[in-house]
Structures are given as structure tokens and as C-alpha cells.
Amino acid sequence: MTKRDDFYDQVPRTSAFDQLTRAAEYTPLPQDWYIGTADVVNSTGLVNDGRYKTVNMAGAAVISALMNAFEGAAFPFVFGGDGAGFAIPPQDADTARDALTRVARWAGTEFDIDMRVALVPLADIRAAGADVLVARYQVSDGADYAMFDGGGLHWAEQQMKAGAYALVPAPEGALPDLTGLSCRWSHMPARNGTILSVLVAPVPDADSTQVAAVYDRVITLAQALDRGGHPAPAEGPGTGWPPAGATLEAHATKGEGSLGGARAKALFESFVAWLLIKTGIKLGGFDARRYARIVGENADFRKLDDGLKMTLDCDADTQAQIETVLSRAQDDGLIRYGLATQDEAMMTCIVPSILTDDHVHFIDGAAGGYTLAASRMKGRSV
């Protein structure tokens, strides 16, 4: 059996998000690694059709399939709303390629969604003048997320969209292992005014120190919000029943079984969880209220991946201040940005086990989020 590359295990973790704008926090990936990228084609159109929860599910499925394919071994990844990016050592390339093509086939079969997937050698990225560096942000005792810098993730995504490095979907009937992928939590209404989706990217050749200073100003404004703008309440997200995402979860977990059977299973399990949270009863040592609290603590409502992404529970004054900072930085030729507002945030989850604290939860705006913010970014001059 091939020995696993332990590079990522050695990357130090930091629990201070505001430190992650500093270049010194990032470590270059090994030269022989690969960068994977995936995105939903015409995600803006799907959002306009009211299918953003489905788009989010497809994006998170990429990460879920890889986590299962790697049997839980840690690797750097980032959720982007309508897709995902990740990095892997060369010995995992064939496994990742298989998982990606299976997810692309599954998204088309289950949801009639066209998904692009690609695997790009890091050596090609560096030859093009970009790079991929990684840091680890410790959001809680049980979970951490990769942060990326260097422009290489963005370069790989642009190459994929242009048709380079594209992978062909797996044959009809091929299924990814999406065990643990779910979306049972209720949407999280804004408590401070609005759920603000913030998407910021540097202009090519902009001074990295000046760009980092812009990120710092936005992060400082956000940290002054209640709970730093975290959309989930301190006690965790709500659990209305039946969950709106039960059918989507059934599409992910049914395997070769029936959609109805998988949906019934999701509904039953979510009812038990709802009951335990409401009553506070512990079952077999499982404390549902504690679990809900950990869900919120583990959520990725802010990240850095060749840019700044945040989903904030935001008041009007802070929103105005953030937009002022970003507008000025855009006028100075440093960044491009897009904002989107909505009444609620939503969560898509990957839960290997409810008995451990390493489950991960992806937060996005419930009415377009990052996808809508990105579409607004494209129209801005630089």
C-alpha cells in the first residue's frame, strides 16, 4: 500500500481568522501535487429558477465524494457555493479523478445539472506564473478548513471553464459515495438585518500587501458584528420538521435503492433529531443540543481562497461601511467585488458520524449567495 503524503498533516493550524490575510501564514504545496476544481454550469440561471439549494448540494457533493474516497484522510478543500476546489498528492490523483467523474454523472442524472470537473497539475499552474499555497483555519476543537492563496486555484478554474484539463463524466450508472451528505437544518433568518454575501478578488498584478489591507478592513468591520457576523445562532441552527432538504438528501444517499426509501429514512432520522433537540433528551449518549451547537461552531461562514468570501448576518450600517471600503478599493484598481443580500442563510453538511466533532458545514446565502455575488462581480469594471 502506498504511504500517504503527510504534507497537509504538517501544515500548522491557526484559530485567528484575521491572521490569514498574512502571506507568512501560507505554505506552498509540493510541486508534484494536483489541483482539482468543479463547478455547476449556468448556476446563475439555476438560482434564478429557485434551485440554489440543489446547486449547493451539487457543490458539496464534490467534497463529500472525495472525503469518502480518501476514507476520511485529511486534504485541503474549499466550498464555493456552486462548486469546490481542492488539492491532492499524486498518489491520490486516480482516486480523485474517479470521484469527480462520478459526481459529474450523478449531478446530471439526478438533477439534470451540467457539472464541469477538472484535475490540473500544480507544475502547470506554476509554469503559468500562478501558485497555490495553503493554510489551515481552526474553527473549533473538532474542525478546520483550508485557506488558499497564490492565484492558482482561480487559474485552474478559469482553465477548466475554457475547456482545458476537463474530465469526462463517468459512464451511465456510475455513482459516487455521498455517505454523510445532508441538508436537514432549517434556513437561518437574519437577526441583524440581512444575510450579506461578500465576494472579493484581487485584480491581476495588484499589490498583494494593499489587497491584504483591504481584506483586513472588511474582516475588522465584520468582527464587530454580533458573533462576528456568524449566521448561525450560538445554540446552532434550527430544525423544523419536515426538513426542506429531505428530497435532495435522498438523491445523494439512495445509491442503487429507491428515492422514496431514502427520503423516508432522512425524514425519520431528522424527526428523531428534531425531537431530541426540542426535549433535550439524550439517546445512547448522544446529546442533540450539544451537537447542534457544534454544528454552528464548525460552520465555514468565512474563507480565503484566492480572494475573500463571507456570509454575514449584517446590519445596515456595517453593510454600508463594507461596501464603501470595497468600492474605494475597486476604484483604486486593487480588487473586484460582488455583494448579494437575502433574508436567510442556509447550510449543507457532511457528517461522517454524529458521535464525533469533525463534521463540516457549508454556509451560503439562501437566495443566491456566492453565485449571485459572483454574477454581480463580473459586470464591474477594473
Secondary structure as GFF3:
##gff-version 3
##sequence-region A 1 382
A	DSSP	alpha_helix	7	10	.	.	.	ID=ss1
A	DSSP	beta_strand	13	14	.	.	.	ID=ss2
A	DSSP	three_ten_helix	17	21	.	.	.	ID=ss3
A	DSSP	three_ten_helix	23	25	.	.	.	ID=ss4
A	DSSP	beta_strand	27	28	.	.	.	ID=ss5
A	DSSP	beta_strand	34	40	.	.	.	ID=ss6
A	DSSP	alpha_helix	43	48	.	.	.	ID=ss7
A	DSSP	alpha_helix	52	69	.	.	.	ID=ss8
A	DSSP	beta_strand	77	79	.	.	.	ID=ss9
A	DSSP	beta_strand	83	88	.	.	.	ID=ss10
A	DSSP	three_ten_helix	90	92	.	.	.	ID=ss11
A	DSSP	alpha_helix	93	111	.	.	.	ID=ss12
A	DSSP	beta_strand	115	121	.	.	.	ID=ss13
A	DSSP	alpha_helix	122	127	.	.	.	ID=ss14
A	DSSP	beta_strand	133	138	.	.	.	ID=ss15
A	DSSP	beta_strand	144	149	.	.	.	ID=ss16
A	DSSP	alpha_helix	152	161	.	.	.	ID=ss17
A	DSSP	beta_strand	181	182	.	.	.	ID=ss18
A	DSSP	beta_strand	188	189	.	.	.	ID=ss19
A	DSSP	beta_strand	194	202	.	.	.	ID=ss20
A	DSSP	alpha_helix	208	223	.	.	.	ID=ss21
A	DSSP	three_ten_helix	226	229	.	.	.	ID=ss22
A	DSSP	alpha_helix	246	253	.	.	.	ID=ss23
A	DSSP	alpha_helix	259	279	.	.	.	ID=ss24
A	DSSP	alpha_helix	288	298	.	.	.	ID=ss25
A	DSSP	beta_strand	302	304	.	.	.	ID=ss26
A	DSSP	beta_strand	308	314	.	.	.	ID=ss27
A	DSSP	alpha_helix	316	331	.	.	.	ID=ss28
A	DSSP	beta_strand	335	342	.	.	.	ID=ss29
A	DSSP	beta_strand	344	350	.	.	.	ID=ss30
A	DSSP	beta_strand	360	365	.	.	.	ID=ss31
A	DSSP	alpha_helix	369	378	.	.	.	ID=ss32
###
